[in-house]
Amino acid sequence: MIERPITVRHEKGLEARPIAFLVQEASQYSSQIHLLVGTKKINAKSIMGMMSLSLMDGDLVTVVADGKDEEEAADGIEKFLEGVK
């Protein structure tokens, strides 16, 4: 299991369209992927769960990936949240 703190770097925050792309990114991995924000633990493959987070530029989240491709999953989510993808 990997736990990685990441700072969101999306100028306008994560609204519906970027959240949909984030869920697509998470869904391509077989690992379980969750985002921890405060006391919330949300499945990164759940569009409704991710929409409930209302992530803004500068927010700190922790990505938790667990499975056979956890390293690749954590890297992919990190790149997305940091605005690299």
C-alpha positions in Angstrom: 0.0 0.0 0.0 1.2 3.5 -0.9 0.2 6.7 0.8 1.3 9.9 -0.9 0.5 13.5 0.0 -0.2 15.7 -3.0 -1.1 19.3 -3.4 -3.8 20.0 -6.1 -2.5 22.3 -8.8 -5.5 23.1 -11.0 -6.0 26.9 -11.3 -9.8 26.6 -11.3 -10.0 23.7 -9.0 -11.6 20.4 -9.9 -15.1 20.9 -11.3 -17.2 18.3 -13.1 -15.1 17.9 -16.3 -11.7 17.5 -14.5 -13.2 15.2 -11.9 -14.5 13.0 -14.8 -11.0 12.9 -16.2 -9.6 12.0 -12.8 -12.1 9.2 -12.4 -11.1 7.9 -15.9 -7.4 8.1 -14.8 -8.1 6.1 -11.6 -10.3 3.6 -13.4 -7.5 2.4 -15.7 -5.6 0.8 -12.8 -6.6 -2.4 -11.1 -5.5 -1.1 -7.7 -7.9 0.3 -5.2 -7.4 4.1 -5.1 -8.8 6.4 -2.5 -8.3 10.1 -1.8 -8.1 11.3 1.8 -9.2 14.8 2.5 -9.7 15.8 6.1 -11.9 13.1 7.6 -13.2 11.9 4.2 -12.0 8.8 2.4 -13.3 8.7 -1.1 -13.0 6.0 -3.8 -11.2 7.8 -6.7 -13.1 5.6 -9.2 -16.5 7.0 -8.0 -17.7 10.0 -9.8 -20.2 10.9 -7.2 -17.8 10.5 -4.4 -15.1 12.6 -6.1 -17.6 15.4 -6.9 -18.4 15.6 -3.1 -14.8 16.7 -2.4 -14.9 20.1 -4.1 -11.1 20.1 -4.5 -9.5 23.5 -5.1 -6.1 24.7 -6.2 -3.7 24.4 -3.3 -5.7 21.7 -1.4 -3.7 18.9 0.2 -4.9 15.4 -0.4 -3.4 12.0 0.3 -3.6 9.3 -2.4 -3.8 5.8 -1.1 -3.2 3.1 -3.7 -3.3 -0.6 -2.9 -2.8 -3.4 -5.4 -0.5 -4.9 -8.0 -0.1 -1.6 -9.9 -0.2 0.7 -6.9 3.0 2.6 -7.8 1.8 3.4 -11.3 -1.6 4.3 -10.0 -0.2 6.7 -7.4 2.1 8.2 -10.0 -0.8 8.7 -12.5 -3.1 10.3 -9.9 -0.2 12.5 -8.7 0.5 13.8 -12.2 -3.1 14.5 -12.8 -3.6 16.4 -9.5 -0.4 18.4 -10.0 -1.6 19.5 -13.5 1.0 17.5 -15.4 -1.6 15.5 -17.4 
